[in-house]
Amino acid sequence: MMPTAVWATFCLVLSFRLADAAPKVPANRIVTKNLMLSNGLDFGKWGIIEYCPDGSFAANIEAKYEDPHLTDLDETALNAIKLYCSTPEGHHEGYITSTIGDEGEWKGIRACSNGLMTGMRAQVLPYQGSLLDDVAVQNVEMECNYGESTILAHDAVGLSKAGEWGLMAKCNEGSAICGLEIRYEMPNLVVDTTAVADISMFCCAVESLHTTEAPTTESPETTV
């Protein structure tokens, strides 16, 4: 049995490690909801979480996407996304991202025509089995200004096999998307890899009012 003093030291070290690993929410940010894909896959590991600077929210998106090639036996489709942050008044505040894969090219920025991003869903190719190529997330659709419009992260062409669109996960009224985390499967020369397999986004209150309420996890709507 581990001595009491050694056990106490182990627990203390573990607590510091967990504290270092926890995502650091910027001061004055109120995270109100965690949006999850209804059809994400459990390949790979979750990457870092990044948040827009205080007072800003996602308004534009850019995708890093690998176009399909006839000679490529291990396609990866979506390799990364960036969310570009703006204040409600339209002042740009840089961008946030998570894990960024090596394959593909950045396809250009897509912007909400009005307002901030308030929801998301993804096109995901389900698990294809051991004999076929898995690519997982192929595209992302963002909701703008509580359903006023939607935009695609990129215009995919020549998909060898198109996946299914999941359900739209949405922020509450008075909140908008402010954070991003990607689940990514690293390249492997031996095993079929998928790159981006799942996506999580976070909603923050547009009004910076202090509260002790814990964020909720979004259950996607029952309609597409």
C-alpha positions as CSV (number, residue, x, y, z in Angstrom):
1,M,0.0,0.0,0.0
2,M,1.3,3.5,-0.9
3,P,2.4,5.5,2.2
4,T,0.2,8.4,3.1
5,A,2.9,11.1,2.5
6,V,3.7,9.6,-1.0
7,W,0.0,9.4,-1.9
8,A,-0.6,13.0,-0.8
9,T,2.3,14.1,-3.0
10,F,1.0,12.1,-6.0
11,C,-2.4,13.7,-5.6
12,L,-0.9,17.2,-5.4
13,V,1.1,16.7,-8.6
14,L,-1.9,15.2,-10.4
15,S,-4.0,18.2,-9.4
16,F,-1.4,20.6,-10.9
17,R,-1.3,18.6,-14.1
18,L,-5.1,18.6,-14.4
19,A,-5.2,22.4,-13.7
20,D,-2.6,23.0,-16.4
21,A,-4.6,20.8,-18.9
22,A,-7.9,22.5,-18.3
23,P,-9.0,25.1,-20.9
24,K,-8.5,28.6,-19.7
25,V,-11.6,30.7,-20.4
26,P,-10.7,34.4,-20.9
27,A,-11.6,36.8,-18.1
28,N,-15.1,38.2,-18.4
29,R,-16.2,35.4,-20.8
30,I,-19.4,33.6,-19.8
31,V,-19.6,30.2,-21.5
32,T,-23.3,29.3,-21.8
33,K,-23.3,26.2,-23.9
34,N,-21.1,23.5,-25.4
35,L,-22.2,22.6,-28.9
36,M,-21.5,19.0,-30.1
37,L,-21.9,17.3,-33.4
38,S,-24.7,14.8,-33.5
39,N,-22.7,12.5,-35.8
40,G,-19.1,13.0,-34.7
41,L,-16.8,10.0,-34.7
42,D,-14.5,8.9,-31.8
43,F,-11.2,8.6,-33.8
44,G,-8.1,10.4,-32.6
45,K,-7.8,12.9,-29.7
46,W,-9.3,16.2,-28.7
47,G,-6.9,19.2,-29.3
48,I,-6.5,22.5,-27.6
49,I,-9.5,24.8,-27.0
50,E,-9.2,28.4,-28.1
51,Y,-11.6,31.3,-27.3
52,C,-12.1,34.6,-29.1
53,P,-10.8,37.6,-27.2
54,D,-13.2,39.2,-24.7
55,G,-16.1,40.9,-26.4
56,S,-15.7,39.1,-29.7
57,F,-17.4,36.1,-31.3
58,A,-17.1,33.9,-34.5
59,A,-18.4,35.7,-37.6
60,N,-16.3,34.0,-40.4
61,I,-15.0,30.5,-41.0
62,E,-12.2,29.0,-43.1
63,A,-11.6,25.3,-43.8
64,K,-8.5,23.4,-44.6
65,Y,-9.6,20.6,-46.9
66,E,-7.9,17.9,-48.9
67,D,-9.6,17.5,-52.3
68,P,-10.0,13.8,-53.3
69,H,-7.5,12.3,-55.7
70,L,-7.9,9.1,-57.7
71,T,-4.4,8.0,-56.6
72,D,-4.9,8.7,-52.9
73,L,-5.7,5.6,-51.0
74,D,-6.1,7.4,-47.7
75,E,-8.1,10.6,-48.1
76,T,-8.6,12.9,-45.1
77,A,-11.2,15.5,-46.2
78,L,-11.4,18.2,-43.5
79,N,-8.0,18.9,-41.8
80,A,-8.7,22.0,-39.8
81,I,-11.0,25.1,-39.4
82,K,-10.4,28.6,-38.3
83,L,-13.1,30.8,-36.8
84,Y,-12.5,34.6,-37.3
85,C,-13.6,36.7,-34.4
86,S,-15.4,40.0,-34.5
87,T,-17.2,42.2,-32.0
88,P,-21.0,42.7,-32.4
89,E,-20.1,46.1,-33.9
90,G,-18.0,44.5,-36.6
91,H,-14.4,45.0,-35.4
92,H,-12.1,42.2,-36.3
93,E,-10.2,40.5,-33.5
94,G,-8.1,37.8,-35.2
95,Y,-9.0,34.1,-35.4
96,I,-9.0,30.9,-33.3
97,T,-8.3,27.3,-34.2
98,S,-7.4,23.9,-32.7
99,T,-5.4,21.0,-34.1
100,I,-4.3,21.7,-37.7
101,G,-3.6,18.8,-40.0
102,D,-0.9,18.8,-42.7
103,E,-3.0,17.7,-45.6
104,G,-5.1,19.9,-47.9
105,E,-5.3,23.6,-48.6
106,W,-7.1,26.6,-47.0
107,K,-10.2,27.3,-49.1
108,G,-10.8,30.9,-48.3
109,I,-12.8,32.8,-45.7
110,R,-16.6,32.5,-45.6
111,A,-18.5,35.2,-43.8
112,C,-21.9,35.6,-42.3
113,S,-23.7,38.3,-44.3
114,N,-25.2,39.7,-41.1
115,G,-24.6,39.0,-37.4
116,L,-22.5,36.4,-35.6
117,M,-22.4,32.6,-35.8
118,T,-24.9,31.0,-33.5
119,G,-25.0,27.3,-34.6
120,M,-23.2,24.5,-36.3
121,R,-23.5,21.1,-37.9
122,A,-21.2,18.9,-40.0
123,Q,-21.3,16.5,-42.9
124,V,-19.7,13.3,-41.7
125,L,-18.9,10.0,-43.5
126,P,-19.8,7.2,-41.1
127,Y,-17.2,4.5,-40.3
128,Q,-16.6,2.6,-43.5
129,G,-15.2,-0.6,-42.1
130,S,-11.7,-2.1,-42.3
131,L,-11.6,-2.4,-46.1
132,L,-12.8,1.1,-47.2
133,D,-11.3,4.6,-46.7
134,D,-12.5,6.6,-43.7
135,V,-12.5,10.4,-43.8
136,A,-15.0,11.4,-41.0
137,V,-15.8,15.2,-41.2
138,Q,-16.1,16.5,-44.7
139,N,-17.7,19.9,-44.3
140,V,-19.2,22.3,-41.7
141,E,-22.3,24.4,-42.0
142,M,-22.6,27.5,-39.7
143,E,-25.8,29.2,-38.7
144,C,-25.7,33.0,-38.7
145,N,-27.8,35.3,-36.5
146,Y,-30.1,32.7,-35.0
147,G,-31.1,31.1,-38.2
148,E,-31.3,34.1,-40.5
149,S,-28.9,32.4,-42.9
150,T,-26.3,29.6,-43.1
151,I,-22.9,29.3,-44.8
152,L,-20.7,26.3,-45.8
153,A,-17.1,26.2,-44.7
154,H,-16.1,25.2,-48.3
155,D,-17.6,24.0,-51.6
156,A,-16.5,20.4,-51.8
157,V,-16.3,19.0,-55.3
158,G,-15.7,15.5,-56.5
159,L,-16.4,13.7,-53.2
160,S,-15.7,10.1,-53.7
161,K,-18.5,9.3,-51.2
162,A,-20.6,12.0,-49.5
163,G,-21.4,11.7,-45.8
164,E,-24.5,12.6,-44.0
165,W,-25.4,16.0,-42.5
166,G,-26.0,16.0,-38.8
167,L,-28.5,18.1,-36.7
168,M,-27.9,21.8,-36.1
169,A,-26.7,22.6,-32.6
170,K,-27.5,26.1,-31.6
171,C,-26.6,28.7,-29.0
172,N,-29.3,30.3,-26.9
173,E,-30.7,33.7,-27.7
174,G,-28.2,36.3,-26.3
175,S,-25.2,34.0,-26.9
176,A,-22.9,33.4,-29.9
177,I,-20.1,31.0,-30.8
178,C,-16.9,32.1,-29.1
179,G,-14.7,28.9,-28.8
180,L,-13.5,25.9,-30.8
181,E,-12.1,22.4,-30.2
182,I,-11.2,19.8,-32.8
183,R,-10.9,16.0,-32.4
184,Y,-8.2,14.9,-34.8
185,E,-6.7,11.6,-35.8
186,M,-2.9,11.9,-36.5
187,P,-1.6,10.5,-39.8
188,N,-0.4,6.9,-39.7
189,L,1.4,5.0,-42.4
190,V,0.0,1.7,-41.4
191,V,-3.6,2.4,-40.4
192,D,-6.3,4.4,-42.3
193,T,-6.6,7.9,-40.8
194,T,-9.4,10.4,-40.9
195,A,-7.9,13.8,-39.8
196,V,-10.9,15.8,-38.3
197,A,-13.3,13.3,-36.7
198,D,-15.4,15.5,-34.4
199,I,-15.9,19.2,-33.6
200,S,-16.9,21.1,-30.4
201,M,-17.8,24.7,-30.3
202,F,-18.6,26.9,-27.3
203,C,-21.2,29.7,-26.9
204,C,-20.6,32.8,-24.8
205,A,-23.0,35.4,-23.6
206,V,-22.9,38.5,-25.8
207,E,-23.5,40.6,-22.7
208,S,-20.6,40.2,-20.3
209,L,-22.6,39.7,-17.1
210,H,-21.0,37.7,-14.3
211,T,-22.9,34.6,-13.3
212,T,-22.2,31.3,-11.5
213,E,-24.3,29.2,-13.7
214,A,-22.5,26.2,-15.3
215,P,-22.6,25.8,-19.1
216,T,-24.9,23.2,-20.6
217,T,-24.2,20.7,-23.3
218,E,-26.3,21.2,-26.4
219,S,-28.6,18.4,-27.5
220,P,-29.0,18.9,-31.3
221,E,-32.5,19.7,-32.6
222,T,-34.7,16.9,-33.9
223,T,-35.0,18.7,-37.3
224,V,-32.3,19.2,-39.9
